[in-house]
Amino acid sequence: MGDFERIQGIAAAAIGTVGDEMTFPFPEVLKVIELCSANQIAVLGVELFLVRPDGYYASGTSDYDLQEKQKWPVVQLADWPEYVRSNNVLAEECVRRNPRGDEQVYVLTTSSWKEFCEIQVTKRN
């Protein structure tokens, strides 16, 4: 279980899973992004999945993740609050530009500072 899943209210907002990732409906996904911001969790990506009787199918992805990678080539602990704010504002904008009904759900790719550091170490090895 990651830091995202440990935030009170996140699991309650989920309506299912794709693999081991929780899925969220619109507009509840916006509240989930707010909870991430309040808990210093960066939303690094937003994916849309089509809900079908035989399972979920990816139907779209965020359009801001590459933009953020260029803006933040290196992230330090002192940068983390601004990194979270910048990513989460764009995640919210992405969701608002792509509001979906019951036929689609959202999956959020997230990271806490601790998880971000662990990923950086793994990348170097």
N, C-alpha and C positions, 0 to 999 in steps of 0.2 A: 504494500500500500504506500503510495506516495504522499507528499505533503498536501497536494491538491485534494485528495480523497479524505484527508483528515479534517478538513475545514467543516465546521458545523454548518449544516444547511445544504451542502453540495449534494450529498447522497439523496437527501429529501427531494431535491429538484430534478434528479435523474429519473428518466422514464424507461430506461433499458440500458443495454450495453451492446457495443460492437467489439467483439473479442473481449478484452478486459477493460475497455474504455467506456465510461458512462456517456449516455446520450441525453441531450436536453432539448426540449421543445422551445419554440418562440412563443412568447417573449421571455420565458423564465431564464433562458440562456443569458439574457442581459443582467439579471440579478446575480447569476453565477459569476460573471465577469466582475461585477461590483465586489462580490465576496473575495475574489482573487486579489483585487486591488487593495482591499482593506487588510489582507493578510500577506501582502508583499509577494504574491505569486504572479509571475509574468505569463500572460497568455501569448504563446509564441506562434500559434496557428489555429485556424478555424476550418473545420471540414464539415461539409454537408453530406448527409447520407439519405438516400431514398429509402423509405420504408415500404417493403414489399412482403407479401405473405410468405415467401420462401427465404426471407432474410433481408439484410441491409446491403445497399450498393452505394459506393462512393459516387457523388454527383457533382462535387465542386470543392474547391479549396480556397483558402484565404489568398488575398492578393497583396498582402503587406509584408510578408516574412522576408522576402529578398530586399525590400527597401530598408528594413530594420537592420539586416546584416551589414549593409553598406554603411549605415549611420553609426553602428556600434561594432567596429572591428575588434575592439578589446573592451571588456566590461570588468570594472573593479568593484569591490564592495561599496565604495563611496558612490558609485554610479548606479547601484542597484535600484534605489527608489525611483530615479528618473527613467531608468530602463523599463521598470514595471509600468510606470505611468504611460510612457510612450507606446509600448506594445499594447497595453490594455485599452488605451483610447482608440488605437487603430483596430483592435479586435471588435470593440463596440461599434465603430463605424462600419466595419465589414459586415457585421450581423445586421445592422440597420439598413444597409444597402441591399441585403439579401434576406429579407424577412420571409419565412416559410411557414406553411400551415402544417396540418397533421401528417401530410405525406412525406415530410422530411424532418430529420433531426440533426442537431449539431454535436460535434465532438470537438473538444478543446485540447490542444497540445499545450501543456503548462510546465513551468519550472520554478522552483524556489531557488534561493541563492545557493543553498547546500547542494541541491540537485544539479544546478548549473555548474558548480565547481567540480562535482563528480564527473560530469560529462566532459569537461575540459581536460581532466586528468586522463580519462579513457581515450580521448582523441590523441593525446600526446604519446600514449603507449602503443 
